[in-house]
Amino acid sequence: MDQLVEKALINIQAEALFSKDNLQQAINKGEEKAREIQVPVTICISDISGNPRMLYRMEDAKLVSLTLAPKKAASALLMQAETKDLNKDTQPNGELYQIETMMEGKLVTFAGGIPIFYHEKIIGAIGVSGGAVSEDQLICKTTVNAFLKGE
């Protein structure tokens, strides 16, 4: 019984992280980092079902980032891994070679997508697009950290 109660409490706490205020403060921190490194991006925060709970495109962010940020979040969620870690396995002779084709273009395997783990359970993912992949990754990591602080 204690395990069920603990599991229920974790689920409630995890859902509380998706409050409008917390989503907004996480986006704000990501945007702050993007402005600091002078890279306009789109940031997408998705829940465990893959539904975007907040999507924000900075002024002057590349229009393609509106498509890629949610795909990066979805890819991190589906694969339960950072998208940067998928790249080497999807190259020719890699274990996951051609998975993007098999997934009809729904999977992104370059940096900028990070799953969100809370108490070792995946609860969602964040995707960032608009800069070089290393810049997207940095902004995404900043956004994930802010989201998990739950300020």
LOZAVO-961301 format. One line per 10 residues: number of its first residue (from 1); for each residue x, z, y of N, C-alpha, C, CB. Coordinates in nm, 3 decimals, always signed. Each point is the difference from the previous one (the first is absolute). Glycine has a CB too. Layout:
<pts>
NUM> X Z Y X Z Y X Z Y X Z Y; ... .
</pts>
This chain:
<pts>
1> +0.082 +0.000 -0.119 -0.082 +0.000 +0.119 +0.087 +0.000 +0.126 -0.181 +0.121 -0.127; +0.290 -0.044 +0.127 +0.088 +0.005 +0.116 +0.058 -0.137 +0.032 +0.054 +0.238 -0.057; -0.022 -0.316 -0.047 +0.055 -0.134 +0.023 -0.101 -0.091 +0.066 +0.148 +0.030 -0.198; -0.274 -0.019 +0.159 -0.106 -0.080 +0.062 -0.018 +0.036 +0.146 -0.115 -0.017 -0.221; +0.119 +0.145 +0.251 -0.014 +0.046 +0.138 +0.119 -0.049 +0.083 -0.130 +0.203 -0.077; +0.250 -0.190 +0.021 +0.120 -0.045 +0.070 -0.006 -0.151 +0.026 +0.131 +0.185 -0.108; -0.174 -0.260 +0.009 -0.012 -0.146 +0.015 -0.102 -0.035 +0.108 +0.062 -0.029 -0.242; -0.174 +0.100 +0.244 -0.103 -0.024 +0.100 +0.052 +0.031 +0.141 -0.177 +0.053 -0.171; +0.251 +0.056 +0.184 +0.057 +0.037 +0.130 +0.100 -0.105 +0.049 -0.032 +0.241 -0.058; +0.114 -0.293 -0.032 +0.097 -0.103 +0.036 -0.073 -0.126 +0.047 +0.165 +0.093 -0.167 .
11> -0.274 -0.129 +0.098 -0.078 -0.117 +0.041 -0.062 +0.019 +0.138 -0.048 -0.047 -0.241; -0.001 +0.165 +0.268 -0.059 +0.030 +0.131 +0.107 -0.006 +0.109 -0.176 +0.144 -0.110; +0.292 -0.084 +0.082 +0.110 -0.001 +0.097 +0.048 -0.143 +0.024 +0.068 +0.231 -0.073; -0.058 -0.309 -0.033 +0.045 -0.139 +0.012 -0.097 -0.079 +0.087 +0.112 +0.013 -0.226; -0.241 +0.003 +0.202 -0.100 -0.072 +0.079 +0.006 +0.043 +0.146 -0.147 -0.020 -0.202; +0.179 +0.147 +0.228 +0.010 +0.048 +0.137 +0.112 -0.072 +0.076 -0.088 +0.223 -0.074; +0.190 -0.268 +0.002 +0.108 -0.075 +0.065 -0.050 -0.133 +0.057 +0.164 +0.107 -0.158; -0.276 -0.156 +0.108 -0.056 -0.126 +0.048 -0.098 +0.021 +0.116 +0.027 -0.093 -0.231; -0.020 +0.209 +0.295 -0.085 +0.022 +0.117 +0.042 -0.099 +0.110 -0.031 +0.246 -0.059; -0.062 -0.276 +0.146 +0.028 -0.093 +0.110 +0.118 +0.049 +0.083 -0.243 -0.066 +0.008 .
21> +0.248 +0.195 +0.018 +0.109 +0.056 +0.082 +0.135 -0.017 -0.069 -0.160 +0.164 +0.098; +0.165 -0.137 -0.228 +0.128 -0.013 -0.070 +0.042 -0.146 -0.014 -0.052 +0.210 -0.124; -0.043 -0.297 +0.096 +0.031 -0.143 -0.007 +0.057 -0.046 +0.135 -0.183 -0.036 -0.172; +0.118 +0.077 +0.279 +0.043 -0.041 +0.135 +0.138 +0.055 +0.033 -0.238 -0.008 +0.072; +0.266 +0.134 -0.106 +0.132 +0.055 +0.033 +0.108 -0.066 -0.082 -0.106 +0.217 +0.061; +0.077 -0.256 -0.184 +0.099 -0.070 -0.083 +0.029 -0.139 +0.059 -0.079 +0.126 -0.205; -0.027 -0.196 +0.244 +0.017 -0.131 +0.064 +0.080 +0.016 +0.130 -0.220 -0.082 -0.100; +0.190 +0.185 +0.176 +0.071 +0.024 +0.126 +0.150 +0.020 -0.024 -0.208 +0.102 +0.096; +0.243 -0.025 -0.200 +0.142 +0.022 -0.032 +0.066 -0.131 -0.043 -0.051 +0.237 -0.068; -0.019 -0.315 -0.012 +0.053 -0.129 -0.040 +0.021 -0.092 +0.120 -0.113 +0.025 -0.221 .
31> +0.015 -0.027 +0.310 +0.012 -0.082 +0.120 +0.115 +0.048 +0.088 -0.247 -0.046 -0.010; +0.263 +0.177 +0.019 +0.110 +0.057 +0.078 +0.136 -0.049 -0.053 -0.142 +0.204 +0.050; +0.157 -0.203 -0.182 +0.124 -0.048 -0.062 +0.017 -0.149 +0.026 -0.017 +0.178 -0.179; -0.092 -0.254 +0.167 +0.006 -0.145 +0.024 +0.042 -0.029 +0.144 -0.179 -0.035 -0.174; +0.125 +0.110 +0.269 +0.038 -0.019 +0.140 +0.147 +0.038 +0.022 -0.238 +0.044 +0.070; +0.280 +0.062 -0.136 +0.139 +0.045 +0.012 +0.098 -0.110 -0.043 -0.076 +0.237 -0.043; +0.042 -0.308 -0.065 +0.090 -0.106 -0.048 -0.044 -0.138 +0.050 +0.050 +0.138 -0.203; -0.151 -0.139 +0.290 -0.049 -0.120 +0.068 -0.048 -0.108 -0.098 +0.158 +0.051 +0.185; -0.245 -0.009 -0.277 -0.056 -0.092 -0.099 -0.152 +0.021 -0.005 +0.217 +0.002 -0.136; -0.296 -0.097 +0.188 -0.145 +0.014 -0.011 -0.047 -0.031 -0.143 -0.024 -0.063 +0.244 .
41> -0.059 +0.151 -0.297 -0.043 -0.012 -0.140 -0.150 +0.027 -0.014 +0.230 +0.070 -0.074; -0.278 -0.097 -0.046 -0.133 +0.042 -0.043 +0.021 +0.108 -0.106 -0.106 -0.228 +0.050; +0.027 +0.334 -0.042 +0.007 +0.112 -0.093 -0.136 +0.014 -0.068 +0.176 +0.118 +0.141; -0.174 -0.108 -0.274 -0.122 +0.018 -0.078 +0.013 +0.123 -0.088 -0.043 -0.248 +0.003; -0.054 +0.337 +0.006 -0.006 +0.117 -0.089 -0.122 -0.017 -0.090 +0.114 +0.152 +0.172; -0.090 -0.159 -0.304 -0.106 -0.020 -0.098 -0.018 +0.122 -0.087 +0.047 -0.244 +0.000; -0.168 +0.265 -0.050 -0.027 +0.111 -0.091 +0.026 -0.041 -0.144 -0.172 +0.090 +0.161; +0.145 -0.001 -0.254 +0.028 -0.022 -0.141 -0.076 -0.120 -0.056 +0.042 +0.244 -0.024; -0.154 -0.279 +0.084 -0.078 -0.115 -0.045 +0.053 -0.131 +0.057 -0.199 +0.149 -0.018; +0.300 -0.139 +0.103 +0.057 -0.120 +0.061 -0.073 -0.044 +0.125 +0.074 -0.067 -0.223 .
51> -0.169 +0.148 +0.267 -0.075 -0.032 +0.121 +0.078 +0.043 +0.123 -0.217 +0.024 -0.125; +0.239 -0.115 +0.220 +0.067 +0.041 +0.124 -0.085 +0.103 +0.073 +0.111 -0.226 +0.018; -0.050 +0.340 +0.011 -0.070 +0.104 +0.075 +0.032 -0.010 +0.149 +0.005 +0.150 -0.202; +0.111 -0.210 +0.233 +0.032 -0.030 +0.139 +0.100 -0.114 +0.002 -0.045 +0.240 +0.072; +0.020 -0.336 +0.016 +0.086 -0.116 +0.017 +0.022 -0.017 +0.149 -0.085 -0.113 -0.213; +0.213 +0.105 +0.252 +0.032 -0.012 +0.142 +0.108 -0.105 +0.020 -0.061 +0.240 +0.036; +0.033 -0.335 +0.053 +0.097 -0.104 +0.036 +0.045 +0.024 +0.143 -0.105 -0.168 -0.159; +0.235 +0.189 +0.176 +0.057 +0.017 +0.133 -0.007 -0.133 +0.075 +0.153 +0.185 -0.084; -0.161 -0.175 +0.215 +0.004 -0.120 +0.082 +0.130 -0.076 -0.030 -0.140 +0.111 +0.182; +0.130 -0.240 -0.196 +0.112 -0.091 -0.028 +0.050 +0.004 -0.145 +0.065 +0.029 +0.236 .
61> -0.129 +0.048 -0.323 +0.037 -0.006 -0.141 -0.038 -0.137 -0.054 -0.031 +0.251 -0.029; +0.113 -0.303 -0.060 -0.028 -0.132 -0.058 -0.137 +0.002 -0.067 +0.247 -0.042 -0.035; -0.320 -0.066 +0.051 -0.135 -0.007 -0.058 +0.003 +0.010 -0.152 -0.071 -0.140 +0.193; +0.175 +0.091 -0.257 +0.010 +0.008 -0.146 +0.006 +0.146 -0.047 +0.119 -0.222 -0.002; -0.076 +0.311 +0.091 +0.008 +0.142 -0.037 -0.137 +0.059 -0.031 +0.204 +0.021 +0.143; -0.310 -0.080 -0.086 -0.137 +0.047 -0.030 -0.037 -0.023 -0.145 -0.063 -0.047 +0.235; +0.121 -0.055 -0.296 -0.021 -0.028 -0.142 +0.097 +0.078 -0.086 -0.083 -0.228 +0.058; +0.210 +0.233 -0.015 +0.103 +0.060 -0.084 -0.004 +0.152 -0.007 +0.137 -0.194 +0.057; -0.168 +0.263 +0.051 -0.001 +0.147 -0.003 -0.099 +0.054 -0.105 +0.063 +0.001 +0.244; -0.189 -0.048 -0.247 -0.091 +0.048 -0.105 +0.046 -0.040 -0.141 -0.186 -0.014 +0.166 .
71> +0.247 -0.105 -0.179 +0.050 -0.043 -0.131 +0.116 +0.088 -0.046 -0.072 -0.235 +0.050; +0.157 +0.276 +0.043 +0.110 +0.089 -0.035 -0.054 +0.136 -0.046 +0.151 -0.118 +0.166; -0.251 +0.169 -0.095 -0.061 +0.128 -0.041 -0.064 -0.015 -0.139 -0.042 +0.061 +0.242; -0.033 -0.168 -0.262 -0.065 -0.023 -0.130 +0.102 -0.016 -0.111 -0.193 -0.108 +0.118; +0.302 +0.038 -0.091 +0.104 -0.021 -0.101 +0.066 +0.132 -0.039 +0.041 -0.230 +0.090; -0.010 +0.313 +0.009 +0.060 +0.130 -0.028 -0.095 +0.086 -0.084 +0.131 -0.013 +0.216; -0.258 +0.003 -0.186 -0.101 +0.075 -0.075 -0.013 -0.052 -0.143 -0.122 +0.044 +0.215; +0.107 -0.176 -0.229 -0.017 -0.059 -0.133 +0.119 +0.024 -0.092 -0.143 -0.173 +0.104; +0.263 +0.163 -0.047 +0.121 +0.015 -0.080 +0.051 +0.144 -0.002 +0.058 -0.236 +0.056; -0.119 +0.322 +0.025 +0.041 +0.140 +0.013 +0.150 +0.011 +0.025 -0.189 +0.068 -0.150 .
81> +0.236 -0.154 +0.240 +0.142 -0.003 +0.034 +0.015 -0.059 +0.139 +0.067 -0.022 -0.243; +0.044 +0.054 +0.308 +0.029 -0.062 +0.128 +0.023 -0.148 -0.023 +0.102 +0.215 +0.091; -0.156 -0.296 -0.003 +0.013 -0.145 -0.020 +0.145 -0.045 +0.005 -0.225 -0.030 +0.100; +0.310 +0.102 -0.030 +0.142 -0.036 +0.005 +0.064 +0.010 -0.138 +0.011 +0.080 +0.237; -0.065 +0.005 -0.322 +0.056 +0.019 -0.134 -0.048 -0.105 -0.099 +0.014 +0.242 +0.049; -0.110 -0.323 -0.010 -0.055 -0.102 -0.089 +0.077 -0.131 +0.009 -0.223 +0.106 +0.022; +0.293 -0.127 +0.088 +0.060 -0.129 +0.028 +0.096 -0.048 -0.108 -0.024 +0.055 +0.236; +0.116 +0.028 -0.279 +0.100 -0.047 -0.096 -0.062 -0.037 -0.135 +0.169 +0.145 +0.114; -0.276 -0.079 -0.152 -0.065 -0.030 -0.128 -0.084 -0.127 +0.004 -0.002 +0.243 -0.045; -0.028 -0.292 +0.166 -0.084 -0.120 +0.010 +0.082 -0.127 +0.022 -0.182 +0.144 +0.091 .
91> +0.312 -0.130 -0.088 +0.088 -0.116 +0.014 +0.014 -0.070 -0.136 +0.126 +0.112 +0.190; -0.081 -0.239 -0.193 +0.020 -0.067 -0.129 +0.084 +0.087 -0.095 -0.016 -0.225 +0.117; -0.026 +0.232 -0.240 +0.060 +0.083 -0.106 -0.035 +0.148 +0.013 +0.185 -0.164 -0.012; -0.264 +0.201 +0.113 -0.044 +0.139 +0.013 -0.119 +0.026 -0.091 +0.081 +0.005 +0.237; -0.102 +0.122 -0.268 -0.109 +0.038 -0.092 -0.138 -0.038 +0.052 +0.143 +0.187 -0.077; -0.159 -0.194 +0.208 -0.131 -0.031 +0.059 -0.002 -0.138 +0.066 -0.036 +0.244 +0.036; +0.127 -0.331 -0.077 +0.009 -0.133 +0.060 -0.136 -0.070 -0.007 +0.244 -0.014 -0.064; -0.287 -0.039 +0.177 -0.124 -0.075 +0.020 -0.126 +0.088 +0.003 +0.111 -0.189 -0.112; -0.095 +0.320 +0.124 -0.119 +0.086 +0.007 -0.083 -0.032 +0.124 +0.125 +0.180 -0.124; -0.058 -0.218 +0.235 -0.076 -0.034 +0.120 -0.093 -0.118 -0.027 +0.189 +0.085 +0.144 .
101> -0.142 -0.183 -0.219 -0.082 -0.116 -0.035 -0.116 +0.042 -0.090 +0.201 -0.150 +0.020; -0.173 +0.235 -0.117 -0.105 +0.046 -0.091 -0.105 +0.084 +0.071 +0.167 -0.003 -0.185; -0.127 +0.067 +0.295 -0.092 +0.083 +0.078 -0.064 -0.080 +0.114 +0.137 +0.202 -0.058; -0.125 -0.335 +0.052 -0.062 -0.091 +0.097 +0.037 +0.035 +0.145 -0.188 -0.032 -0.161; +0.313 +0.070 +0.182 +0.048 +0.028 +0.135 -0.044 +0.134 +0.057 +0.000 -0.240 +0.033; -0.059 +0.325 -0.114 -0.047 +0.130 +0.049 +0.108 +0.106 -0.001 -0.225 -0.060 -0.082; +0.341 +0.027 +0.024 +0.109 +0.096 -0.014 +0.116 -0.039 +0.090 -0.070 +0.049 -0.237; +0.121 +0.046 +0.311 +0.116 -0.020 +0.087 +0.115 +0.082 -0.057 -0.146 -0.041 +0.206; +0.262 -0.023 -0.219 +0.113 +0.068 -0.065 +0.122 +0.008 +0.091 -0.086 -0.078 -0.220; +0.062 +0.098 +0.349 +0.111 +0.028 +0.090 -0.035 +0.125 +0.081 +0.065 -0.247 +0.012 .
111> +0.034 +0.307 +0.050 -0.013 +0.131 +0.063 -0.111 +0.008 +0.103 +0.240 +0.030 -0.038; -0.294 +0.093 +0.052 -0.103 +0.027 +0.099 -0.127 +0.058 -0.057 +0.096 -0.181 +0.131; -0.102 +0.203 -0.263 -0.115 +0.062 -0.063 +0.044 +0.123 -0.077 -0.117 -0.222 -0.017; +0.052 +0.336 +0.042 +0.038 +0.126 -0.065 -0.126 +0.071 -0.049 +0.206 +0.021 +0.148; -0.208 +0.018 -0.277 -0.114 +0.079 -0.048 +0.008 +0.142 +0.056 -0.012 -0.139 -0.212; -0.104 +0.200 +0.228 -0.006 +0.139 +0.049 -0.027 +0.090 -0.119 -0.083 -0.073 +0.231; +0.176 +0.163 -0.258 -0.018 +0.098 -0.107 -0.025 +0.137 +0.062 +0.149 -0.133 -0.155; -0.249 +0.202 +0.103 -0.034 +0.135 +0.044 -0.013 +0.085 -0.126 -0.119 -0.083 +0.212; +0.200 +0.185 -0.223 +0.006 +0.083 -0.121 +0.016 -0.088 -0.124 -0.144 +0.174 +0.112; +0.238 -0.268 -0.103 +0.037 -0.089 -0.110 -0.113 -0.094 -0.044 +0.158 +0.175 -0.073 .
121> -0.261 -0.188 +0.156 -0.111 -0.088 -0.030 -0.008 -0.105 +0.111 -0.126 +0.184 -0.122; +0.112 -0.309 +0.083 -0.011 -0.106 +0.100 -0.138 +0.006 +0.064 +0.164 -0.145 -0.126; -0.166 +0.144 +0.260 -0.128 +0.012 +0.072 -0.026 -0.120 +0.091 +0.024 +0.248 -0.009; +0.074 -0.335 +0.024 -0.016 -0.115 +0.087 +0.134 -0.067 +0.022 -0.196 +0.108 +0.112; +0.204 -0.189 -0.008 +0.125 -0.071 +0.031 -0.003 -0.045 +0.145 +0.023 -0.076 -0.239; +0.097 +0.050 +0.290 +0.015 -0.050 +0.136 +0.081 -0.128 -0.005 -0.013 +0.234 +0.098; -0.030 -0.332 -0.020 +0.072 -0.126 +0.012 +0.029 -0.031 +0.146 -0.109 -0.083 -0.209; +0.229 +0.033 +0.235 +0.042 -0.036 +0.136 +0.059 -0.139 -0.004 +0.043 +0.242 +0.062; -0.080 -0.325 +0.035 +0.053 -0.135 +0.008 +0.014 -0.042 +0.145 -0.104 -0.056 -0.221; +0.205 -0.026 +0.247 +0.020 -0.054 +0.133 +0.145 -0.016 +0.038 -0.212 +0.102 +0.062 .
131> +0.298 -0.024 -0.126 +0.143 -0.009 +0.030 +0.077 -0.051 -0.120 -0.022 +0.186 +0.164; +0.153 -0.169 -0.160 +0.081 -0.026 -0.119 -0.041 +0.103 -0.105 +0.196 -0.097 +0.137; -0.177 +0.066 -0.263 -0.048 +0.092 -0.104 +0.063 +0.139 +0.013 -0.033 -0.196 -0.152; +0.157 +0.205 +0.194 +0.063 +0.133 +0.018 -0.068 +0.076 +0.113 +0.219 -0.091 -0.084; -0.262 +0.021 +0.189 -0.071 +0.064 +0.110 -0.139 +0.044 -0.045 +0.128 -0.139 +0.167; -0.197 +0.054 -0.241 -0.131 +0.035 -0.054 +0.010 +0.125 -0.087 -0.070 -0.242 +0.005; +0.174 +0.249 -0.088 +0.020 +0.113 -0.090 +0.020 +0.129 +0.079 +0.101 -0.155 -0.171; -0.018 +0.150 +0.275 +0.027 +0.117 +0.083 -0.128 +0.050 +0.068 +0.235 -0.082 +0.038; -0.310 -0.010 +0.019 -0.125 +0.038 +0.067 -0.101 +0.053 -0.101 +0.041 -0.174 +0.177; -0.046 +0.114 -0.294 -0.092 +0.045 -0.105 +0.035 +0.142 -0.045 -0.032 -0.239 -0.075 .
141> +0.160 +0.264 +0.053 +0.045 +0.133 -0.044 -0.036 +0.104 +0.106 +0.191 -0.103 -0.133; -0.172 +0.070 +0.259 -0.036 +0.089 +0.110 -0.150 +0.031 -0.002 +0.189 -0.093 +0.138; -0.269 -0.010 -0.162 -0.146 +0.015 -0.002 -0.044 +0.085 -0.119 -0.024 -0.222 +0.113; +0.084 +0.199 -0.230 -0.033 +0.079 -0.119 +0.032 +0.148 +0.025 +0.047 -0.200 -0.149; +0.072 +0.228 +0.203 +0.039 +0.139 +0.027 -0.097 +0.067 +0.095 +0.238 -0.062 -0.038; -0.278 -0.009 +0.142 -0.096 +0.056 +0.098 -0.135 +0.024 -0.067 +0.119 -0.119 +0.189; -0.163 +0.024 -0.271 -0.129 +0.014 -0.070 +0.000 +0.126 -0.087 -0.029 -0.251 +0.000; +0.137 +0.273 -0.074 +0.006 +0.113 -0.093 +0.014 +0.134 +0.071 +0.101 -0.152 -0.166; -0.053 +0.151 +0.291 +0.006 +0.125 +0.076 -0.140 +0.050 +0.032 +0.220 -0.069 +0.098; -0.314 -0.026 -0.085 -0.139 +0.038 +0.024 -0.023 +0.075 +0.128 -0.025 +0.007 -0.239 .
151> +0.095 -0.044 +0.344 -0.012 +0.070 +0.128 -0.137 -0.021 +0.062 +0.244 -0.026 +0.035 .
</pts>
